[in-house]
Amino acid sequence: MSVEYAIVIKGKTRLETLIERFNTKAQAKFYIERSGGDFSDYEKEHEIFHDSLSAVQRSLSKVLKNKIVERGFLPSFIFNDKQVVVTVGQDGLVANTAKYVKQIPIVAVNPDHERFDGVLLPFNSDNFLLAVDNVISNRYNSRLTSFAEAMLNDGQRLLAFNDLFIGATSHVSARYRITYNNRTEDQSSSGIIISTQAGSTGWLSSVFNMSFGIHKFVEKDNSKKKYAKLKDDQLMFAVREPFASKRTQVEIAAGIVSEQSKLIIQSFMPSNGLIFSDGIEADFLKFNSGAIVSIGIAKEKANLVLG
């Protein structure tokens, strides 16, 4: 299929979110500065982002019709294989986008190299157009990346590019039964993170950071590895703050999920249980008493264009 259209995906800057919250820029500035914050940093970030976005649009307009889609409209936007997707934003935007576009090529642009790590962002506003041209001529290199899949016993399904979270909607403990590697135990915890290879340097790495920080007070350790090295056909789960009691155990605290090692979780929460993906709490499945979820690798793949 020939590419006929470019879809540019963007999120809101922090300044735009503040203005939505406080109605005007002046009120947002007053609030930030009164609390001791540096409002000029919000303004600078906003300006750099929109300069990059404008440059992307100008370049795209020379070769393709294009349309901007806000991240919040991703679940309802209809994508097709005559499109190329260009994301302009942080790494998380790539994760949010990938599960909705199926295997449409994604050209990921880092709008601010001074601010964003860009693990998933090989391009900038100056060099991304070559990647788009390569997609149009079908001469591009890409990496197919697996999604995590949560499948409920009622047939509902949720995909995640980076990670899934299973737990409660508030800061109360999540209660559930976990089965992994033919072992089962009841648990009470702050929830479970299940990470893909792509997400292993994200939320999951914070669990490693916490563990290594605590570990320093237990015994000396000189290791600098603070993230999981996963294969594309593997997921890793970590139980956050498991609590040991007469009714709850803590032996199944982490593990690798693969075709050979399954993860199944049964909810014991009468209400407020949920499963969400890639940090978007609005994209969720209810996970209350009676619900059982199986975690595995999805059939779908993300198609990330390489630099």
C-alpha positions in Angstrom: 0.0 0.0 0.0 1.3 3.5 -0.8 1.5 6.1 1.9 -0.9 9.0 1.3 -1.1 10.8 4.6 1.0 11.6 7.7 -0.6 11.6 11.1 1.3 13.7 13.6 0.6 12.7 17.2 1.3 15.2 20.0 0.5 15.7 23.6 0.0 18.8 25.7 2.9 20.7 27.2 3.0 21.3 30.9 2.1 24.9 30.3 -0.9 24.0 28.2 -2.1 21.7 31.0 -1.6 24.4 33.6 -3.6 26.9 31.5 -6.4 24.4 31.2 -6.4 24.0 35.0 -6.2 27.7 35.9 -8.0 29.2 32.8 -5.4 31.8 31.9 -1.6 31.9 31.6 -1.5 34.8 34.1 -3.3 32.7 36.7 -1.0 29.7 36.1 2.1 31.9 36.4 0.8 33.4 39.7 0.2 29.9 41.1 3.6 28.5 40.1 5.6 31.6 41.2 3.7 31.8 44.5 4.7 28.3 45.3 8.3 29.0 44.5 8.4 27.4 41.1 10.2 28.7 38.0 7.5 29.6 35.5 10.0 30.5 32.8 11.0 26.8 32.6 7.4 25.9 31.6 7.4 28.7 29.0 10.8 27.6 27.6 9.7 24.0 27.3 6.5 25.1 25.6 8.3 27.3 23.1 10.9 24.6 22.2 8.2 22.0 21.7 6.1 24.1 19.4 9.1 25.3 17.4 9.9 21.6 16.8 6.3 20.7 16.0 6.0 23.6 13.5 9.2 22.5 11.9 7.9 18.9 11.6 4.7 20.2 10.0 6.5 22.5 7.5 8.8 19.6 6.4 5.9 17.1 6.1 3.8 19.5 4.0 6.4 19.4 1.3 5.9 15.6 0.7 2.6 14.6 2.3 -0.8 15.9 3.5 -0.8 15.7 7.3 -3.1 16.0 10.3 -2.3 16.6 14.0 -4.1 14.3 16.4 -3.9 15.0 20.2 -2.9 12.1 22.3 -6.3 12.1 24.1 -8.0 11.2 20.8 -5.9 8.1 20.1 -8.4 5.5 21.3 -11.1 6.8 18.9 -9.0 7.8 15.9 -9.2 5.4 12.9 -5.8 4.6 11.5 -5.1 2.8 8.2 -2.2 1.3 6.3 -2.0 4.2 3.9 -0.6 6.4 6.7 2.7 7.0 8.4 2.6 8.1 12.0 5.0 10.8 13.3 5.1 11.3 17.1 6.4 14.5 18.5 6.9 14.2 22.3 8.5 12.1 25.0 9.1 8.4 24.9 5.8 7.8 26.6 3.9 9.2 23.6 5.4 6.4 21.5 4.1 3.9 23.9 0.7 5.4 24.0 0.5 5.6 20.2 1.9 2.2 19.3 -1.0 0.0 20.6 -3.5 2.0 18.5 -1.7 2.1 15.2 -1.0 -1.7 14.9 1.9 -2.1 12.5 1.8 1.3 10.8 5.4 2.6 10.8 6.1 5.1 13.6 8.7 7.8 13.1 9.4 9.1 16.6 10.7 12.7 16.9 12.4 14.1 20.0 11.4 17.8 20.3 13.8 18.6 23.1 17.1 16.7 23.4 18.1 18.8 26.4 15.0 17.7 28.3 14.0 14.2 27.1 16.1 11.0 27.3 14.7 9.8 24.0 15.3 6.1 24.3 12.5 5.5 21.8 13.1 8.7 19.8 15.8 8.3 17.1 14.9 11.4 15.1 14.6 15.2 15.5 12.8 17.8 13.5 15.8 18.3 11.2 16.4 14.6 10.1 13.0 12.9 10.5 11.9 13.6 7.0 14.5 11.2 5.5 12.8 8.4 7.6 9.4 9.4 6.2 10.8 9.4 2.7 12.1 5.9 3.3 8.7 4.7 4.6 7.0 6.2 1.5 9.5 4.3 -0.8 9.3 1.2 1.4 13.0 1.2 2.0 13.0 1.8 5.8 14.6 -0.2 8.6 12.4 -0.8 11.6 12.2 -2.8 14.8 9.1 -4.9 15.6 8.4 -4.7 19.3 6.0 -6.9 21.2 3.2 -5.8 23.5 2.1 -7.2 26.8 -1.4 -8.5 26.9 -3.9 -8.7 29.7 -6.8 -11.1 28.9 -9.7 -11.2 31.4 -11.9 -14.3 31.9 -14.8 -12.4 30.4 -12.9 -11.8 27.1 -11.9 -8.2 27.6 -8.4 -7.4 26.5 -5.8 -4.7 27.1 -2.4 -4.2 25.4 0.6 -2.4 26.7 3.7 -1.2 24.9 5.7 -0.4 28.1 3.9 -1.8 31.1 0.7 -3.0 32.7 -0.4 -2.1 36.3 -2.7 -4.3 38.2 -4.0 -3.0 41.5 -6.4 -0.6 43.2 -7.6 2.8 42.1 -6.5 4.4 45.4 -3.6 4.0 47.8 -5.4 1.1 49.6 -3.8 -2.3 49.3 -4.7 -4.5 46.4 -5.8 -8.0 47.4 -5.5 -10.9 44.9 -4.4 -14.5 44.3 -1.3 -14.8 42.1 -0.2 -18.0 40.2 3.2 -18.2 38.6 5.4 -21.2 37.6 2.8 -23.6 39.1 2.9 -21.8 42.5 -0.1 -20.0 44.0 -0.3 -17.6 46.9 -2.7 -14.9 48.2 -1.1 -11.4 48.4 -1.7 -7.9 49.6 0.4 -5.2 48.0 0.6 -1.9 46.3 -0.1 -3.6 43.0 1.9 -5.4 40.3 3.9 -3.9 37.4 4.4 -6.1 34.3 7.0 -4.7 31.9 7.9 -5.4 28.3 11.4 -5.2 26.9 10.7 -1.6 25.7 9.4 -0.6 29.1 12.2 -2.1 31.2 14.0 1.3 31.4 10.8 3.0 32.5 8.6 2.3 35.4 10.2 -1.0 36.1 13.6 0.6 36.5 12.2 2.7 39.4 11.5 -0.6 41.2 15.2 -1.5 40.7 16.2 1.9 41.9 14.2 1.5 45.1 15.5 -2.0 45.6 19.1 -1.0 45.1 18.7 2.0 47.4 17.4 -0.2 50.2 19.9 -2.9 49.4 22.8 -0.5 50.3 21.7 -0.6 53.9 21.7 -4.4 54.0 25.0 -5.4 52.5 27.6 -3.8 50.3 26.9 -4.1 46.5 28.9 -2.4 43.8 26.6 -3.4 40.9 25.4 -0.6 38.7 22.8 -2.5 36.8 19.5 -0.9 37.7 17.1 -2.3 35.0 16.1 -5.6 33.6 17.7 -6.9 30.4 14.7 -8.6 28.7 14.2 -10.3 25.4 11.4 -9.2 23.1 9.4 -12.4 23.9 9.7 -11.8 27.6 7.8 -9.7 30.2 8.9 -9.1 33.8 6.6 -8.6 36.7 7.3 -7.0 40.1 5.0 -7.0 43.1 5.2 -3.5 44.7 5.5 -3.6 48.5 4.1 -7.1 49.2 2.9 -7.5 52.8 3.4 -10.7 54.8 0.6 -11.6 57.2 -1.3 -14.7 58.4 -3.4 -14.6 55.2 -0.9 -13.2 52.7 2.5 -14.4 51.4 5.4 -12.7 49.7 7.4 -15.5 48.0 6.2 -14.6 44.5 7.7 -11.1 44.3 9.1 -11.0 40.8 9.6 -13.2 37.7 9.9 -13.5 34.0 6.8 -14.2 31.9 7.2 -16.2 28.7 5.4 -18.9 26.7 6.7 -21.3 29.3 6.1 -19.3 32.4 2.5 -17.9 32.7 1.2 -15.3 35.1 -2.4 -15.5 36.3 -4.0 -13.2 38.8 -7.5 -13.5 40.5 -9.0 -10.4 42.1 -10.2 -10.4 45.7 -11.1 -6.7 45.6 -14.9 -6.1 45.8 -14.5 -2.7 44.1 -11.9 -0.2 42.8 -9.7 -2.9 41.2 -8.3 -2.0 37.8 -5.7 -2.8 35.2 -4.3 0.1 33.2 -1.5 0.3 30.6 1.4 2.6 29.8 0.6 5.1 32.5 -2.8 6.1 31.2 -5.3 5.4 34.0 -8.2 6.3 31.7 -7.3 3.3 29.5 -8.3 0.5 31.9 -10.2 -2.6 32.6 -12.1 -3.2 35.9 -10.5 -5.8 38.0 -12.9 -6.6 40.8 -13.8 -9.8 42.7 -14.5 -12.7 40.2 -12.1 -11.3 37.6 -9.2 -13.5 36.5 -6.5 -12.1 34.2 -3.9 -14.0 32.2 -0.7 -12.1 31.3 1.2 -12.9 28.1 2.7 -11.6 24.9 0.2 -10.2 22.4 0.1 -11.3 18.7 0.4 -7.7 17.6 3.7 -5.8 17.1 4.7 -2.2 17.1 6.7 -1.0 14.0 9.3 1.5 15.1 11.3 3.1 12.3 15.0 3.2 13.1 17.5 6.0 12.6 
